[in-house]
Amino acid sequence: MRTPRCRPSGSGVAEFVRRRTQIVNRLHVLLSHSLDGGAPASLTADYVAALLGRIRRTRTTRWALAADLVAEIRHLDKKIFAAEQRQSDALSDSELTLL
């Protein structure tokens, strides 16, 4: 069993972004298999949610999985925003500037 390593305090945002990227990639593959002509290269949670709303009558396992992935992307977007805000506030509070 591996011992977890401590991460620098700023790595939280990077971890959220990494996880979000993985989920978007999974969603892209899922939609590529589900849509004629494949999925567009650039996906947003709102775009996919609207797309799922149009095909809602086919409540398949893929549809349900895509909906779960969209919900997770939205959740991570909120976490990323909050973490970036905390970092920005901490930088402002410390009165440091970046060159």
SVG drawing of the C-alpha trace seen along z (x, -y; Angstrom):
<svg xmlns="http://www.w3.org/2000/svg" viewBox="-39 -44 47 46">
<polyline fill="none" stroke="black" stroke-width="0.4" points="0.0,0.0 1.3,-3.4 1.5,-6.3 -0.2,-9.4 2.1,-12.3 1.4,-15.8 0.6,-18.2 1.4,-21.9 -1.5,-24.0 -1.9,-25.3 -2.3,-21.9 -6.0,-21.7 -7.0,-23.7 -4.7,-21.6 -6.3,-18.4 -9.8,-19.6 -8.8,-20.7 -7.2,-17.3 -10.3,-15.5 -12.5,-17.8 -10.4,-17.1 -10.7,-13.4 -14.5,-13.6 -14.8,-15.8 -12.7,-13.3 -15.0,-10.4 -18.1,-12.4 -16.6,-13.1 -16.0,-9.4 -19.5,-8.6 -21.1,-11.1 -18.9,-10.1 -20.4,-6.7 -24.0,-8.0 -24.3,-10.7 -24.3,-10.4 -21.3,-12.3 -19.6,-12.2 -19.4,-14.8 -18.0,-18.3 -14.4,-18.9 -15.3,-21.6 -17.8,-20.5 -19.4,-22.5 -21.7,-21.2 -24.4,-23.5 -24.1,-22.3 -24.2,-18.7 -27.2,-19.3 -29.1,-20.9 -28.2,-18.1 -29.4,-15.5 -32.6,-17.5 -33.3,-17.0 -32.7,-13.3 -34.3,-12.7 -36.9,-10.3 -34.3,-7.6 -33.4,-7.0 -30.6,-4.6 -27.7,-3.8 -25.5,-6.0 -27.9,-8.9 -27.9,-8.4 -24.1,-8.1 -23.7,-11.3 -26.1,-13.2 -24.1,-12.0 -20.9,-13.2 -22.4,-16.6 -23.4,-16.9 -19.9,-16.1 -18.4,-18.6 -20.7,-21.3 -19.7,-20.3 -16.0,-20.5 -16.5,-23.9 -17.9,-25.3 -14.9,-23.8 -12.4,-25.2 -14.0,-28.6 -14.0,-28.6 -10.4,-27.3 -9.2,-30.0 -11.1,-32.6 -9.4,-31.5 -6.0,-31.6 -6.8,-35.1 -7.9,-36.3 -4.9,-34.8 -2.6,-36.6 -4.5,-39.9 -4.3,-39.5 -0.5,-38.8 0.0,-42.0 2.4,-40.2 2.5,-41.0 3.5,-38.8 6.0,-40.1"/>
</svg>
